[in-house]
C-alpha cells in the first residue's frame, strides 16, 4: 500500500489526521485505509483537515483535487500529497 510512498510524507499526513481527530475528541489510532467520515469527522472537520494539510505541506490544493475520494483516508491523502509534491 505505502511501498511507493515516502515514509516521511505518510507520517506527516498521519500526524495531521491524528491532530484533527484529537481536536474532535476522537482519541484512537485509525488505520491507513479507514474512512475518516466513518471514524467521526464531519464535513466541516474535513474542510479543516484540508486546510491543515495545506499548512503542513505549505501548498494550496487545487479546488479540483479537493474531493471526498482524495480525503477519504490517510492513504488517499498521502497519495494526493505524493502527486502534488513530486519535484
Contact map, one row per residue, 1 for C-alpha under 8 A:
111100000000000000000000000000000000000000000000000000000000000000000000001000000000000
111111100100000000000000000000000000000000000000000000000000000000000000001000000000000
111111000000000000000000000000000000000000000000000000000000000000000000000000000000000
111111000000000000000000000000000000000000000000000000000000000000000000000000000000000
011111101100000000000000000000000000000000000000000000000000000000000000000001100100000
011111111100000000000000000000000000000000000000000000000000000000000000000000000100000
010011111110000000000000000000000000000000000000000000000000000000000000000000000000000
000001111111000000000000000000000000000000000000000000000000000000000000000000000000000
000011111111100000000000000000000000000000000000000000000000000000000000000001001100000
010011111111110000000000000000000000000000000000000000000000000000000000011001000000000
000000111111111000000000000000000000000000000000000000000000000000000000000000000000000
000000011111111100000000000000000000000000000000000000010000000000000000000000000000000
000000001111111110000000000000000000000000000000000010000000000000000000010011000000000
000000000111111111000000000000000000000000000000000000000000000000000000010000000000000
000000000011111111100000000000000000000000000000000000000000000000000000000000000000000
000000000001111111110000000000000000000000000000100110010000000000000000000000000000000
000000000000111111111000000000000000000000000000100000000000000000000000010000000000000
000000000000011111111100000010000000000000000000000000000000000000000000000000000000000
000000000000001111111110000000000000000000000000000000000000000000000000000000000000000
000000000000000111111111000000000000000000001001100000000000000000000000000000000000000
000000000000000011111111111000000000000010000000000000000000000000000000000000000000000
000000000000000001111111111000000000000000000000000000000000000000000000000000000000000
000000000000000000111111110000000000000000000000000000000000000000000000000000000000000
000000000000000000011111110000000000000010000000000000000000000000000000000000000000000
000000000000000000001111111000000000000000000000000000000000000000000000000000000000000
000000000000000000001111111100000000000100000000000000000000000000000000000000000000000
000000000000000000001100111110000000000000000000000000000000000000000000000000000000000
000000000000000000000000011111000000000000000000000000000000000000000000000000000000000
000000000000000001000000001111100000000000000000000000000000000000000000000000000000000
000000000000000000000000000111110100001000000000000000000000000000000000000000000000000
000000000000000000000000000011111100000000000000000000000000000000000000010000000000000
000000000000000000000000000001111100000000000000000000000000000000000000111000000000000
000000000000000000000000000000111110000000000000000000000000000000000000111100000000000
000000000000000000000000000001111111011000000000000000000000000000000001110000000000000
000000000000000000000000000000001111111000000000000000000000000000000001100000000000000
000000000000000000000000000000000111111110000000000000000000000000000001100000000000000
000000000000000000000000000000000011111111000000000000000000000000000001000000000000000
000000000000000000000000000000000111111110000000000000000000000000000000000000000000000
000000000000000000000000000001000111111110000000000000000000000000000000000000000000000
000000000000000000000000010000000001111111000000000000000000000000000000000000000000000
000000000000000000001001000000000001111111111100000000000000000000000000000000000000000
000000000000000000000000000000000000100111111100000000000000000000000000000000000000000
000000000000000000000000000000000000000011111110000000000000000000000000000000000000000
000000000000000000000000000000000000000011111111000000000000000000000000000000000000000
000000000000000000010000000000000000000011111111100000000000000000000000000000000000000
000000000000000000000000000000000000000011111111110000000000000000000010000000000000000
000000000000000000000000000000000000000000111111111000000000000000000000000000000000000
000000000000000000010000000000000000000000011111111100000000000000000000000000000000000
000000000000000110010000000000000000000000001111111110000000000000000000000000000000000
000000000000000000000000000000000000000000000111111111000000000001000010000000000000000
000000000000000000000000000000000000000000000011111111100000000000000000000000000000000
000000000000000100000000000000000000000000000001111111110000000000000000000000000000000
000000000000100100000000000000000000000000000000111111111000000000000000000000000000000
000000000000000000000000000000000000000000000000011111111111100000000000000000000000000
000000000000000000000000000000000000000000000000001111111110000000000000000000000000000
000000000001000100000000000000000000000000000000000111111100000000000000000000000000000
000000000000000000000000000000000000000000000000000011111110000000000000000000000000000
000000000000000000000000000000000000000000000000000001111111000000000000000000000000000
000000000000000000000000000000000000000000000000000001101111100000000000000000000000000
000000000000000000000000000000000000000000000000000001000111110000000000000000000000000
000000000000000000000000000000000000000000000000000001000011111011000000000000000000000
000000000000000000000000000000000000000000000000000000000001111111000000000000000000000
000000000000000000000000000000000000000000000000000000000000111111000000000000000000000
000000000000000000000000000000000000000000000000000000000000011111100000000000000000000
000000000000000000000000000000000000000000000000000000000000111111100100000000000000000
000000000000000000000000000000000000000000000000010000000000111111110110000000000000000
000000000000000000000000000000000000000000000000000000000000000111111110000000000000000
000000000000000000000000000000000000000000000000000000000000000001111111000000000000000
000000000000000000000000000000000000000000000000000000000000000000111111000100000000000
000000000000000000000000000000000000000000000000000000000000000011111111100110010000000
000000000000000000000000000000000000000000000100010000000000000001111111110110000000000
000000000000000000000000000000000111100000000000000000000000000000011111110110000000000
000000000000000000000000000000011111000000000000000000000000000000000111111110000000000
000000000100110010000000000000111100000000000000000000000000000000000011111111000000000
110000000100000000000000000000011000000000000000000000000000000000000000111111100000000
000000000000000000000000000000001000000000000000000000000000000000001111111111110000000
000000000000100000000000000000000000000000000000000000000000000000000111111111111000000
000010001100100000000000000000000000000000000000000000000000000000000000011111111100000
000010000000000000000000000000000000000000000000000000000000000000000000001111111110000
000000000000000000000000000000000000000000000000000000000000000000000100000111111111000
000000001000000000000000000000000000000000000000000000000000000000000000000011111111100
000011001000000000000000000000000000000000000000000000000000000000000000000001111111110
000000000000000000000000000000000000000000000000000000000000000000000000000000111111110
000000000000000000000000000000000000000000000000000000000000000000000000000000011111110
000000000000000000000000000000000000000000000000000000000000000000000000000000001111111
000000000000000000000000000000000000000000000000000000000000000000000000000000000111111
000000000000000000000000000000000000000000000000000000000000000000000000000000000000111
